[in-house]
Amino acid sequence: MLKKISSLGLVLVGLTLSLPSVSYAQYGGGSISNTPPPTITPPPASPGANPGAAVANLVIDSGAKTVKSTEVNLALPGTDADQMAISNTSDFKNVAWEKYAATKKWTLTPEAGQKTVYIMFRNSKTGAVTKVVQETVQLLATATSPGDQATTPSAGTASVASPSSAGVAPTFTRFLYLGSSGNDVKQLQLQLKELGFYNGEATGQFDNTTKSAVVEFQKDKDLKPYPGWVGPGTRTELNALPAASAPVAPAVSANAYQFTNFLTVGSRGEEVRQLQLKLQELGYYDGPVTGSFGTLTRAAIRKLQQAQGLTPAGYVGPGTRAALNSL
């Protein structure tokens, strides 16, 4: 028996075995190979996202697909964040953080059509954005008040201002609302400032402060429901007023804010808020004024430093502080 096995072993050693390729694709696999399987890389998480946060949806007017008024009610998703920022645009430009609330009254932009509301949530202690949600609704071309209508001018027809008082040329000719920008917004701010409704700078950016001033003007003129944007009714009242002229600013304002602290990423407080306002005024910063020094503020500081011939370090030290205080 041993000899037979040994003999058989010798014969086997001398054989050249050719086995067919085995495929098990039909069983849920692939062809046998010595090549290691590819590594699966999960998609990157959104910046600042919290993977453990529950995913929930924003609801506009109890889930309505269409609305007739720019004034809507928002039902916000549950979150562990304590702050939120709401915007009609995805860049959240000129939007401030506010305390989280489960419900919120909100004003859509006035022109009829598809509207999207964006909400960002933040943990105020860490400064981390934990979630961003959005929802879309269709705004119908229906009047919301006798004074201001949420309608879009017909195609090919220019938006014409209502007649004004004799000898006063019309100034405002288009819808102005949160997020609008331009010289007419600056003129609006100057006009409201002369009337005592606005106490901010004439930046040409329609922000929350400008919206509040428009609301006060509309209350004074009984332009219900005081939507906070400039439609035909508000334009008529504004164009009946004498045009406001821009004040001549002195070379150095006597009450200009003076920066005194070292500021860098992670700094917070009033001085950071003033820094963002200053950078915004100089045209280097277009983010929200939050009082929190983040990456957008750092990028704006670098632009300022390059323009002033300073090393673009991205923080406010003695040299950058001196430049800011001289501007």
Secondary structure as UniProt FT lines:
FT   HELIX           2..14
FT   HELIX           25..27
FT   TURN            47..48
FT   TURN            51..52
FT   STRAND          59..60
FT   HELIX           61..63
FT   STRAND          66..67
FT   STRAND          71..75
FT   STRAND          83..87
FT   TURN            90..91
FT   TURN            93..94
FT   STRAND          98..99
FT   STRAND          103..107
FT   STRAND          113..122
FT   TURN            124..126
FT   STRAND          129..139
FT   TURN            155..156
FT   TURN            166..167
FT   TURN            178..179
FT   HELIX           183..194
FT   TURN            195..196
FT   HELIX           208..220
FT   TURN            221..222
FT   TURN            224..225
FT   HELIX           232..239
FT   TURN            254..255
FT   TURN            265..266
FT   HELIX           270..282
FT   HELIX           295..307
FT   TURN            308..309
FT   HELIX           318..326
//
